[in-house]
Amino acid sequence: MSKSALFADGIATDPSYINIRDAGNAHTQQARKNCEGLWEMFEPYADKEFPTEIRNNFDARYWEMYLATYLMREGYEVYAPNRVQMLVSVTTVVAFGLRQHVQIAVQIITPTKCPI
């Protein structure tokens, strides 16, 4: 069981987050269930801003959670960001780290809409 909820009432600007949080149909209900399952596995590795930032940047934060949990299921040892910071420069933002024979710091980048 997760310590904190991934979806919460309140201010959110990302339409994907809002649709999945509100779960108004069978498709979004299943999506919410899937997200909550990933969150249960990922929460111990998430940075403290994750639950707030996913409300406004769902695609990027979901991808981070999905990738980390996929790698865990594939047998990689995932580290929380605070343990990874020792491996990289202080100016680098690290989503999580992993180890499979070598230690790797992972930074998640996703495309965003280009302002015109």
C-alpha positions as CSV (number, residue, x, y, z in Angstrom):
1,M,0.0,0.0,0.0
2,S,1.3,3.5,-0.9
3,K,2.0,6.0,1.8
4,S,0.6,8.8,-0.3
5,A,-2.0,8.9,-3.1
6,L,-0.9,9.5,-6.7
7,F,-4.2,11.1,-7.6
8,A,-5.7,13.8,-5.4
9,D,-8.4,16.4,-5.6
10,G,-7.2,19.9,-6.1
11,I,-5.5,22.1,-8.6
12,A,-4.1,20.3,-11.7
13,T,-3.5,21.7,-15.2
14,D,-2.6,18.6,-17.2
15,P,-5.7,17.2,-19.0
16,S,-4.3,13.6,-18.9
17,Y,-3.9,13.7,-15.2
18,I,-7.4,15.3,-14.7
19,N,-9.1,12.7,-17.0
20,I,-7.4,9.7,-15.3
21,R,-7.9,11.1,-11.8
22,D,-11.6,11.7,-12.4
23,A,-11.9,8.3,-14.2
24,G,-15.2,9.0,-15.9
25,N,-15.4,5.9,-18.0
26,A,-14.1,2.3,-18.2
27,H,-11.0,3.3,-20.1
28,T,-9.9,5.9,-17.6
29,Q,-10.8,3.7,-14.7
30,Q,-8.5,1.1,-16.0
31,A,-5.8,3.7,-16.6
32,R,-6.1,5.0,-13.1
33,K,-5.8,1.4,-11.7
34,N,-2.7,0.8,-13.8
35,C,-1.1,4.2,-12.6
36,E,-1.9,3.4,-9.0
37,G,-0.2,0.0,-9.4
38,L,2.9,1.6,-10.8
39,W,2.8,4.2,-8.1
40,E,2.7,1.6,-5.4
41,M,6.0,0.1,-6.7
42,F,7.6,3.5,-7.6
43,E,6.8,5.7,-4.6
44,P,9.8,4.8,-2.5
45,Y,12.1,5.9,-5.4
46,A,10.2,9.1,-6.4
47,D,11.5,12.5,-5.5
48,K,9.4,14.5,-3.0
49,E,8.0,16.8,-5.8
50,F,6.7,13.9,-7.9
51,P,3.0,13.9,-6.6
52,T,2.8,17.6,-7.2
53,E,4.5,17.8,-10.5
54,I,2.6,14.9,-12.1
55,R,-0.5,17.1,-11.8
56,N,0.9,19.6,-14.3
57,N,3.3,17.4,-16.3
58,F,1.7,14.0,-16.5
59,D,3.5,12.6,-19.6
60,A,7.0,13.2,-18.3
61,R,6.4,12.1,-14.8
62,Y,4.3,9.0,-15.9
63,W,7.2,8.0,-18.3
64,E,9.7,8.3,-15.4
65,M,7.5,6.1,-13.2
66,Y,6.8,3.6,-16.0
67,L,10.4,3.3,-17.0
68,A,11.7,2.8,-13.4
69,T,9.1,0.1,-12.6
70,Y,9.8,-1.7,-15.9
71,L,13.5,-1.7,-15.1
72,M,12.7,-3.0,-11.6
73,R,10.7,-5.9,-13.0
74,E,13.5,-6.7,-15.4
75,G,15.8,-7.2,-12.4
76,Y,17.6,-3.8,-12.2
77,E,18.3,-2.3,-8.8
78,V,16.8,1.2,-8.8
79,Y,18.0,3.9,-6.5
80,A,16.1,7.0,-5.2
81,P,17.4,10.3,-6.6
82,N,19.0,11.4,-3.2
83,R,21.3,8.3,-3.4
84,V,22.2,9.0,-7.1
85,Q,23.2,12.6,-6.5
86,M,26.5,11.4,-5.2
87,L,27.3,9.9,-8.6
88,V,26.7,13.0,-10.7
89,S,27.3,16.8,-10.6
90,V,25.0,18.8,-8.4
91,T,23.6,20.7,-11.3
92,T,22.2,17.6,-13.0
93,V,18.6,16.6,-12.3
94,V,18.4,12.9,-11.9
95,A,15.1,11.0,-11.9
96,F,16.5,7.8,-10.5
97,G,19.6,5.6,-10.7
98,L,20.1,1.9,-11.4
99,R,22.7,-0.7,-11.1
100,Q,23.2,-3.8,-13.2
101,H,27.0,-4.5,-13.1
102,V,27.6,-0.7,-13.2
103,Q,25.8,2.3,-11.6
104,I,23.9,4.5,-14.0
105,A,22.2,7.9,-13.3
106,V,19.0,8.3,-15.3
107,Q,17.5,11.6,-16.4
108,I,14.1,11.5,-18.1
109,I,13.5,13.8,-21.0
110,T,10.2,13.9,-22.9
111,P,9.1,16.0,-25.8
112,T,6.7,18.9,-25.1
113,K,4.5,21.1,-27.2
114,C,6.5,23.8,-28.9
115,P,5.1,27.3,-28.2
116,I,4.5,29.1,-31.5
